Amino acid sequence: LVEMADKGAAVASLKLHPLVIINISDHFTRTMAQVGRASPVFGALFGTQSGREVEIFNSFEILVNIEGDAHVVDREFVEQKMALFKEVFKTLDFLGWYTTAPGLQPAHYELQQQMTAFAEMPLLLVMNPQPGLASSELPVSVFEAFVDDIVGQKQQLHFVPVPYDIANEEAERVGVEHVAQMLSTGSGVASEATAHLTGQFNAISMLHTRVLKIRSYVAAVAQGTTPPNHAALRAIRGLLSRLPVVDSSAFKADTLRETNDVLLMAYLATMTKGCNAMNELIDHATILRRPRFQ
């Protein structure tokens, strides 16, 4: 496989945001958990380009059907996802695609040809999901493609590595710090979010265990299998007497208000989706009813 070309690089400056790397890692991990083995994943890269300066901000997953040795991109799925993505991130454009592999593979050349349907010459980001333990470099490589168009010869596709810099914003730094520190490093360091959630989980687990013990004790006393302890029963009665406080009219009103707000948001989202579908139907009907000479 040819990985270098004699042509100059079209990308002079490339900045890669950590959110893209986190998305790819999460995509690979979820897929491996679902299928039970490591398998390549694929997705689209979005960002901005100003001249020869490129910045990749975000990504989303795409479907690639593997039929034997052939890899076929689900074009309809990608177009739908791109349309939805552009509605939210209007300033970002499709810049390329990503996959997970130890390096460039023959299938990448085939997929690159299909990805040109969405961009003239998309970038390729390859992440090695299982790098060597001794490697200190980020297992991510970015390539740009060139096509040699020689008269009388078949066109040949080349991938050229592109150097990149990691650029992040304040929100991304918080997320990266959380992801990095919540991993077991042997030092017992954990992010503030992990420590807070762990404390809440332990408290809820302890409360659930004690409630089950009280329930089993009361049931045993009611059945006559355990002698009653009047001091314990008075304590349980005192605890239960506090529960009707949350059954007040104010509590019911607040709960009902929050429930109605959530349902209203769901209904509005459904109505908006229905209106969009109706608008598309009207547009299609208008096109079909339009006279041919127009």
VOMIPA-621918 format. One line per field, with one value per residue (C-alpha): residue number from 0; x, z, y. Coordinates in Angstrom, 2 decimals, m for minus. Each point is the difference from the previous one (the first is absolute). Layout:
% VOMIPA-621918
pos (NUM_...)
xx (X_...)
zz (Z_...)
yy (Y_...)
//
This chain:
% VOMIPA-621918
pos (0_1_2_3_4_5_6_7_8_9_10_11_12_13_14_15_16_17_18_19_20_21_22_23_24_25_26_27_28_29_30_31_32_33_34_35_36_37_38_39_40_41_42_43_44_45_46_47_48_49_50_51_52_53_54_55_56_57_58_59_60_61_62_63_64_65_66_67_68_69_70_71_72_73_74_75_76_77_78_79_80_81_82_83_84_85_86_87_88_89_90_91_92_93_94_95_96_97_98_99_100_101_102_103_104_105_106_107_108_109_110_111_112_113_114_115_116_117_118_119_120_121_122_123_124_125_126_127_128_129_130_131_132_133_134_135_136_137_138_139_140_141_142_143_144_145_146_147_148_149_150_151_152_153_154_155_156_157_158_159_160_161_162_163_164_165_166_167_168_169_170_171_172_173_174_175_176_177_178_179_180_181_182_183_184_185_186_187_188_189_190_191_192_193_194_195_196_197_198_199_200_201_202_203_204_205_206_207_208_209_210_211_212_213_214_215_216_217_218_219_220_221_222_223_224_225_226_227_228_229_230_231_232_233_234_235_236_237_238_239_240_241_242_243_244_245_246_247_248_249_250_251_252_253_254_255_256_257_258_259_260_261_262_263_264_265_266_267_268_269_270_271_272_273_274_275_276_277_278_279_280_281_282_283_284_285_286_287_288_289_290_291_292_293)
xx (0.00_1.23_m0.17_2.07_m0.35_2.34_m2.59_m0.05_m2.40_m3.31_m0.50_2.51_m1.46_m2.25_m1.50_m1.79_m2.33_m0.04_m3.77_0.63_2.43_m2.41_m2.85_2.03_1.21_m3.56_m1.28_2.61_m0.57_m3.78_0.29_2.46_m2.33_m2.96_1.61_2.42_3.13_2.07_m1.31_0.65_m2.39_m0.64_m1.20_m0.01_2.17_m1.34_1.80_1.04_2.43_1.47_2.38_2.62_m0.88_m2.29_m1.53_m1.98_m2.54_m2.46_m1.01_m2.87_m0.34_m0.85_m1.09_2.33_m1.29_2.76_m0.78_2.93_3.02_m2.17_m0.88_m3.09_m0.95_m3.71_m0.31_m3.63_0.78_3.00_m2.00_m2.76_2.49_1.83_m3.25_m0.89_3.54_0.00_m3.24_1.74_3.56_m0.56_3.60_1.58_0.56_0.80_3.80_0.65_m0.58_1.56_0.57_1.85_2.87_3.70_0.79_m1.04_m1.87_m1.00_m3.66_0.79_0.79_m3.35_m1.85_1.86_m1.39_m3.52_0.53_0.79_m3.77_m0.22_3.21_2.48_2.97_m0.93_2.54_0.48_0.57_1.23_0.07_1.88_m2.22_2.69_3.32_3.14_0.52_3.41_m1.37_m0.21_m1.57_m3.70_m1.19_m1.73_1.12_m1.56_0.45_m0.92_m0.51_1.40_m0.83_2.70_m1.63_2.54_m1.07_m0.23_0.19_m2.56_m0.57_1.75_m1.02_2.65_m0.28_2.38_0.36_m0.94_1.52_m2.57_m0.25_m2.45_m2.11_m2.70_m2.33_m0.82_m3.01_2.06_2.80_m2.47_m1.31_3.47_1.13_m3.01_0.56_3.73_m0.21_m2.92_2.18_1.92_3.57_1.20_0.19_m3.63_m0.56_m3.58_m1.75_m2.42_m2.97_0.96_0.47_m3.36_m1.90_1.74_m1.01_m3.62_m0.04_1.40_m2.54_m2.94_1.26_0.29_m3.49_m1.46_1.68_m1.30_m3.54_0.01_1.15_m2.76_m2.57_1.12_0.00_m3.54_m1.22_1.58_m1.61_m3.39_0.33_1.02_3.35_1.97_m0.79_m0.94_2.44_m2.19_2.82_0.86_m3.68_m0.43_3.05_m1.43_m3.35_1.71_1.79_m3.22_m1.78_2.34_m0.88_m3.41_1.88_0.93_m3.68_m1.06_m1.96_3.04_2.14_m2.69_m0.37_3.76_0.24_m2.98_1.47_3.34_m1.76_m2.10_3.10_1.75_m3.08_m0.46_3.58_m0.56_m3.26_1.63_2.84_m2.51_m2.02_3.14_1.05_m3.48_0.01_3.38_m1.27_m3.13_2.11_2.15_m3.15_m1.40_3.30_0.07_m3.64_0.67_2.93_m2.06_m2.94_2.23_m0.38_2.87_0.75_0.84)
zz (0.00_m0.88_2.93_m1.33_m3.04_m1.69_0.08_2.60_2.87_m0.53_3.77_1.59_3.51_1.63_3.47_1.58_2.97_2.79_m0.40_m3.26_1.64_2.89_m2.44_m1.99_3.14_1.35_m3.36_m0.08_3.64_m0.38_m3.20_1.58_3.00_m2.29_m2.41_2.50_m2.06_m1.36_m3.37_m2.06_0.35_m2.39_0.26_m1.53_0.99_0.18_0.41_m1.75_m2.79_m0.89_m2.89_1.01_3.70_1.23_3.44_0.88_2.77_0.08_m1.51_m0.28_m0.78_m3.46_m1.27_m2.18_m1.24_m0.25_m2.67_m0.20_m0.91_m1.25_2.17_m1.03_1.63_0.75_m1.96_0.92_3.72_m0.29_m1.89_2.61_2.88_m1.75_m0.50_3.68_1.06_m2.15_1.60_3.38_m1.04_m2.92_m0.13_m0.26_m3.30_m0.92_m0.14_m0.04_1.73_2.70_0.72_2.47_m1.22_0.70_m3.15_m3.58_m1.45_m3.61_0.90_0.87_m3.64_m1.04_2.66_m0.90_m3.52_1.40_2.41_m2.91_m0.56_3.05_m0.47_m2.83_1.88_3.60_2.75_1.64_3.75_1.15_3.69_1.21_2.78_1.34_0.00_1.53_3.71_m0.64_m2.42_1.43_m3.09_m0.60_m2.14_m2.49_m3.56_m2.51_m3.75_m3.01_m3.36_m3.43_m3.36_m2.65_m3.35_m2.59_m3.62_m1.24_3.47_2.62_2.76_3.23_3.47_2.52_3.73_1.49_3.80_1.29_3.23_2.45_3.28_2.83_0.59_2.62_1.75_3.68_m0.09_m1.76_2.54_2.79_m1.86_m0.83_3.62_1.17_m2.49_0.70_3.80_0.39_m1.45_2.41_0.01_3.20_1.79_1.13_m1.71_m1.09_m1.46_2.08_m2.05_0.58_3.73_0.29_m1.96_1.92_3.32_m1.13_m1.24_3.29_2.04_m2.09_0.17_3.80_0.30_m2.21_2.07_3.29_m1.33_m1.07_3.48_1.68_m2.37_0.63_3.79_0.02_m2.18_2.35_3.04_m1.75_m0.79_3.57_m0.95_1.80_3.49_m0.09_1.22_1.12_m0.05_m3.61_m1.00_1.54_m1.96_m3.21_0.76_0.54_m3.31_m1.82_1.57_m1.86_m3.42_m0.38_m0.09_m3.63_m0.70_0.59_m2.55_m0.74_m0.76_m2.27_m1.80_m0.62_m1.19_m2.31_m1.39_m0.80_m1.55_m2.17_m1.12_m1.06_m1.84_m1.68_m1.31_m1.34_m1.68_m1.54_m1.36_m1.50_m1.53_m1.45_m1.53_m1.45_m1.46_m1.63_m1.50_m1.27_m1.57_m1.77_m1.26_m1.29_m1.75_m1.66_m1.05_m1.43_m2.04_m1.35_m0.97_m1.62_m3.83_m1.84_m2.02_3.21)
yy (0.00_3.45_2.40_2.90_2.19_2.42_2.78_2.75_m0.13_1.77_0.42_2.35_0.05_m2.60_0.28_m2.96_0.44_m2.62_m0.46_m1.83_m2.42_m0.62_m0.66_m2.52_m1.78_m0.18_m1.28_m2.76_m1.00_m0.23_m2.01_m2.43_m0.45_m0.68_m2.47_m1.54_0.62_2.85_1.14_3.15_2.92_2.85_3.57_3.48_2.96_3.54_3.29_3.18_0.75_3.37_m0.29_m2.56_0.19_m2.80_m0.50_m3.15_0.61_m2.90_m3.33_m2.46_m3.70_m1.35_m3.39_m2.06_m3.34_m2.60_m2.58_m2.39_2.11_2.87_3.00_1.97_3.29_0.44_3.24_0.69_m0.35_2.35_2.64_m0.06_0.27_2.84_1.93_m0.36_0.89_3.14_1.18_0.12_0.90_2.35_1.24_m3.46_m1.81_m3.59_m0.30_m3.74_m3.29_m2.16_m3.66_m2.21_m2.18_m0.62_2.00_0.52_m2.97_m0.87_0.58_3.62_0.74_m1.40_1.98_3.18_m0.23_m0.24_2.89_2.33_0.11_2.30_2.01_0.43_m1.44_m0.90_m0.52_m3.40_m0.40_m3.41_m0.89_m3.04_m1.41_m2.32_1.88_m1.41_0.57_1.51_2.60_3.51_1.61_0.48_m2.98_2.28_0.70_2.37_m0.41_2.06_m1.65_0.77_m1.51_m0.34_0.73_m1.10_m0.15_m3.55_m1.51_m0.95_2.53_m0.91_1.16_1.02_0.76_2.54_0.43_3.44_1.35_1.35_1.85_m0.63_3.10_0.13_2.38_0.39_m2.34_m2.66_0.28_m0.75_m3.04_m1.30_0.48_m2.01_m2.83_m0.14_0.03_m2.39_m2.77_m2.17_1.26_m1.62_3.34_0.10_3.36_0.68_3.01_2.07_m1.24_m3.64_0.54_1.77_m2.67_m2.80_1.55_0.31_m3.59_m1.33_2.00_m1.23_m3.58_0.18_1.51_m2.72_m2.73_1.39_0.44_m3.66_m1.05_2.03_m1.45_m3.58_0.59_1.43_m2.88_m2.54_1.65_0.03_m3.71_m0.82_m1.51_2.76_1.35_3.69_2.62_2.87_2.55_m0.92_0.07_3.46_1.21_m1.44_1.62_3.34_m0.37_m0.82_2.95_2.31_m1.42_1.70_3.33_m0.72_m0.73_3.59_2.03_2.20_m3.05_m1.44_3.33_0.29_m3.59_0.43_3.23_m1.64_m3.00_2.28_1.92_m3.20_m1.27_3.38_m0.08_m3.52_1.05_3.09_m2.12_m2.45_2.83_1.61_m3.29_m0.46_3.52_m0.62_m3.25_1.80_2.76_m2.59_m1.74_3.29_0.80_m3.41_0.30_3.46_m1.30_m2.90_2.25_2.61_0.10_m1.56_3.15_1.80)
//
